[in-house]
Amino acid sequence: MPTYQVSYQTQNSYEYPVNEALFALLVLPAADEYQSFVSFTVQNNIGEGHYLQPNLHGFDQLMIRASGEFTALSLQVDCQVEVAEINPYEQAEEPNVQENELLNSIGFKIDHHAFLAPTRTTSIIREQLPVLMHQASGQSCSDFLNQINRYIFENFSFYEGVNSLLSTPSSTLETRAGVCQDFAQLFIATCRANGIPARYVSGYLNQGEGHIGSAMMHAWVEALIPGVGWQGYDPTNNLLRDSHYIKVCHGVDYEDCSPIRGVLSTQGDNFTSYTVQVTQQQ
């Protein structure tokens, strides 16, 4: 079972003094069937304590409330997490006929409505999608999801300069470029347009493997395959989730998984930067 040391550091500066603030950070590894969250420490320059509070989807947010005046916030979170050995190719799918019947059943659509309904950043008209992003008649979910993963990897360029919070699947299709966030949301939009539940995942990636996007927090997708469950897909690298991936949280789109949010009493602009270090322990 691989063990990782994860360090998340953020620097936030403010044009004018902040009188009061509440920060919520989604940066702690999740504890689930594939991961064991061992420990974490938190340090900040404003001398405030922290507490944990679950978000809408049940993932722990690191909360910091500041009552004194400050113009800069430096924060470091160090975590240790164990990840199970995952073989993403050990899948026992339902036969295609049963798979399609389940995907099209009213009960299934109601149960998974949150991950089937489009949002601003995961909405696309099915007719806008290239032919290879349409599920063919009789094609299994697993085969189709691998096809999407491969298509995005082979036909889109990873380029940080094009990313913005205003990106949509349509704009990513047009530019054929983006970052992991954009590719994940295009993948999700494609799944939902084809009737397959999908959710956005935020986390970390083993930096020792040379994968694209490992220098920052990484985004990938979990799609629901009938008879199998939620499976992880990384279109930025054309990989399936394995033990090199450290999950923090999932949600309907990026908005549910933003690493840092804050409510502040201040004026003017603010500037944020962060770094991530992921080390596999021997």
Secondary structure as UniProt FT lines:
FT   STRAND          3..18
FT   STRAND          20..25
FT   TURN            33..34
FT   STRAND          35..44
FT   TURN            45..46
FT   STRAND          51..54
FT   TURN            56..57
FT   STRAND          60..66
FT   STRAND          70..83
FT   TURN            88..89
FT   HELIX           96..103
FT   HELIX           106..111
FT   HELIX           113..115
FT   TURN            120..122
FT   HELIX           126..128
FT   HELIX           131..133
FT   TURN            137..138
FT   HELIX           141..155
FT   STRAND          157..158
FT   HELIX           160..162
FT   TURN            165..166
FT   HELIX           169..175
FT   STRAND          177..178
FT   HELIX           180..193
FT   TURN            194..195
FT   STRAND          198..205
FT   HELIX           207..209
FT   TURN            212..215
FT   STRAND          218..225
FT   TURN            226..228
FT   STRAND          229..234
FT   TURN            235..238
FT   STRAND          239..240
FT   TURN            243..244
FT   STRAND          245..251
FT   HELIX           254..256
FT   STRAND          260..265
FT   STRAND          270..281
//
